[in-house]
Amino acid sequence: MTKLPTLGPRGEGWVALQMILLASVALAGTLGPAWDGATRIGSVIAGVALIATGGTMGILGLRDLGANLTPLPYPRDEARLVETGIYARVRHPIYGGLVLGGAGWGLATASPIALVLALILLAFFNLKARREEAWLTIRFPDYPAYRLRTRAFIPFLI
């Protein structure tokens, strides 16, 4: 399946690392702008658009998961596989939304550090998703087929 560590019986360590990374992205945006002028105006517009898109993806993911929602990568005991709503297009819309939001924050605040941390966040969520998907494959026999037909984080991209 995967050689990634579980970091706790239900993946609690993955959530702790996620919180540290998210806080790091947020704090990096407060360090002051690295660019100004017309470039800054364009990056603020692009950043706000990414934050709005990421926020929408995250909210749809929360809504469509419903009672299946857990911050942990290990599925709830009573969980069912959700393949409808935004989950028909992307397997991890909350992770994708957080990455888009982090990149948007980096652009909106003109923070190269936040942008780099958003890329690190994407790499982290790739690892966390692989750990989560190993557990989902054990729990749901239909998961491998769902995985093949659905993007991981951002519809039409990745």
NORTA-V662509 format. One record per residue. N is the residue number from 1. RES is the residue in one letter. PHI is phi in whole degrees, -180 to 180 (none if undefined). PSI is psi as a letter, one per 30 degrees, with the letter a starting at -180 (* if undefined). Layout:
# NORTA-V662509
N,RES,PHI,PSI ; N,RES,PHI,PSI
This chain:
# NORTA-V662509
1,M,none,d ; 2,T,-142,k ; 3,K,-97,g ; 4,L,-68,k ; 5,P,-69,l ; 6,T,-79,f ; 7,L,54,h ; 8,G,118,l ; 9,P,-58,e ; 10,R,-121,g ; 11,G,86,g ; 12,E,-57,e ; 13,G,-65,e ; 14,W,-62,e ; 15,V,-67,e ; 16,A,-62,e ; 17,L,-64,e ; 18,Q,-60,e ; 19,M,-63,e ; 20,I,-64,e ; 21,L,-65,e ; 22,L,-62,e ; 23,A,-64,e ; 24,S,-64,e ; 25,V,-61,e ; 26,A,-60,e ; 27,L,-67,e ; 28,A,-61,e ; 29,G,-69,f ; 30,T,-93,g ; 31,L,-80,f ; 32,G,107,k ; 33,P,-72,k ; 34,A,-99,f ; 35,W,-141,l ; 36,D,-145,a ; 37,G,73,b ; 38,A,-62,e ; 39,T,-61,e ; 40,R,-66,e ; 41,I,-61,e ; 42,G,-63,e ; 43,S,-72,e ; 44,V,-66,e ; 45,I,-62,e ; 46,A,-63,e ; 47,G,-63,e ; 48,V,-63,e ; 49,A,-63,e ; 50,L,-68,e ; 51,I,-62,e ; 52,A,-65,e ; 53,T,-65,e ; 54,G,-62,e ; 55,G,-62,e ; 56,T,-63,e ; 57,M,-60,e ; 58,G,-63,e ; 59,I,-64,e ; 60,L,-63,e ; 61,G,-62,e ; 62,L,-61,e ; 63,R,-62,e ; 64,D,-72,f ; 65,L,-72,e ; 66,G,55,b ; 67,A,-68,f ; 68,N,-81,f ; 69,L,-64,k ; 70,T,-152,k ; 71,P,-73,f ; 72,L,-85,k ; 73,P,-73,f ; 74,Y,-82,k ; 75,P,-67,k ; 76,R,-62,l ; 77,D,-59,e ; 78,E,-96,g ; 79,A,-66,l ; 80,R,-125,l ; 81,L,-75,k ; 82,V,-99,k ; 83,E,-127,g ; 84,T,-115,l ; 85,G,64,b ; 86,I,-65,f ; 87,Y,-71,f ; 88,A,-76,f ; 89,R,-108,f ; 90,V,-150,k ; 91,R,-78,e ; 92,H,-131,i ; 93,P,-66,f ; 94,I,-70,e ; 95,Y,-62,e ; 96,G,-60,e ; 97,G,-64,e ; 98,L,-67,e ; 99,V,-67,e ; 100,L,-60,e ; 101,G,-62,e ; 102,G,-65,e ; 103,A,-65,e ; 104,G,-62,e ; 105,W,-61,e ; 106,G,-62,e ; 107,L,-71,e ; 108,A,-64,e ; 109,T,-98,g ; 110,A,55,h ; 111,S,-114,j ; 112,P,-61,e ; 113,I,-65,e ; 114,A,-64,e ; 115,L,-66,e ; 116,V,-64,e ; 117,L,-66,e ; 118,A,-66,e ; 119,L,-67,e ; 120,I,-64,e ; 121,L,-61,e ; 122,L,-61,e ; 123,A,-63,e ; 124,F,-61,e ; 125,F,-65,f ; 126,N,-62,e ; 127,L,-67,e ; 128,K,-61,e ; 129,A,-65,e ; 130,R,-64,e ; 131,R,-64,e ; 132,E,-62,e ; 133,E,-68,f ; 134,A,-64,e ; 135,W,-68,e ; 136,L,-65,e ; 137,T,-66,e ; 138,I,-68,e ; 139,R,-75,e ; 140,F,-121,j ; 141,P,-60,f ; 142,D,-84,f ; 143,Y,-63,e ; 144,P,-58,e ; 145,A,-68,e ; 146,Y,-60,e ; 147,R,-61,e ; 148,L,-67,e ; 149,R,-98,f ; 150,T,-129,k ; 151,R,-63,l ; 152,A,-80,e ; 153,F,-122,e ; 154,I,-131,k ; 155,P,-52,k ; 156,F,71,f ; 157,L,-122,d ; 158,I,-134,*
